[in-house]
Amino acid sequence: SQPFTILAAAHELPCRVVTNDELAAQMDTSDEWIRQRTGIHTRHIAAPDQTTSTLSTSVAQKLLHQSGVAPDQISYILVATMSPDYATPATAAQVQGNIGATNAVAFDLSAACSGFVYGLHVMAKLLVGAAPGYGIVLGGETLSRLVDWQDRSTAVLFGDGAGGVLVTNDPAAGNGQYLGDDLHTLGDQGAYLTARQLGGSDPDPYLRMNGRKVYSFATRHVPRSLTAGVTQAGLSLTAVDYFLLHQANARIIQQVAKELDQPLAKFPQNIATVGNTAAASEPILLSTEIADRRIQRGQTLALCGFGGGLTVGTVILRY
Ligand code: ACO
């Protein structure tokens, strides 16, 4: 374990809320199907002038404001995203420029829905043994720009948003700890979830997903990864106060809770109103749970992301 305190958590969601009925008016689907199969009721969709970098920048500004940390005190900015404004510059570099974090090294991380957990892992590695300092880890997405709005099997699932945390390795600044982790990449199954292909004989710009394959991957690997992460942290599943899972499907969350024999009350959810926001999913949830004071200092959190790559990752934190 190592000192790793979340000093601030924040999120940003576009104002525009799109209901299942609105989607049903433009494609062959229904509110009932979407609710029953996924747990999603509404999602937020970005306005034309809102992008992954603008949403992420506004989260970073909230983090600085909440924590009182000055922009030039930040050493690293990581943005996990699969829907950046550009291939280059990185979203993290845009955020760095926008907030004036002149001393920060900034880069993006591509691990789809596991991106935020992978980002926490990388940030912990960057800060371990380093002089006391600050880092920002964000997940930001405008998946509405990757989705094929003619494809009902994916279009109903995704939403836009951003979230993140400002962390420090300074033991004098808080008692938070990075307790352990478990991350895996299954690149041989990458074809089950792809987006924005550039080359090849028939390039496809859209997000494509084999929902059934990803579903069975998730229900198999998420319980394994959570169990391995908790074990690596020297804890048991019962010692975890909250399991913050990537919000892809309410049924996946229910099945994981059952598999781990843990009460569903330990698995906070916001999928009903946010949908699947990939890398932004877990930081948005974390930020809301902290703001609503359900997550308290001293509690043990297990964050688990899963998705494109295919990737899965668990990080165990003391908040
Ligand atoms: N409305 C109505 N019917 C639909 C819709 C829709 N929006 N979408 C699909 N259907 C139909 C299908 O055509 C199919 O019809 P058929 O039986 O006549 O062929 C039927 O509904 C069932 O389709 P399935 O794909 O088997 O439905 P399933 O119950 O598996 O639910 C879902 C699909 C929600 C996508 C589910 O598989 C899932 O959640 N998968 C995991 C997704 C995930 O975890 N992704 C990971 C992260 S994403 C990331 O990394 C970006």
Boltz pocket constraint, residues with backbone or C-beta under 6 A from the ligand:
constraints:
  - pocket:
      binder: B
      contacts: [[A, 28], [A, 29], [A, 30], [A, 33], [A, 34], [A, 37], [A, 38], [A, 112], [A, 113], [A, 114], [A, 152], [A, 153], [A, 154], [A, 156], [A, 193], [A, 210], [A, 211], [A, 212], [A, 214], [A, 215], [A, 218], [A, 248], [A, 249], [A, 252], [A, 276], [A, 278], [A, 306], [A, 307], [A, 308]]
      max_distance: 6.0
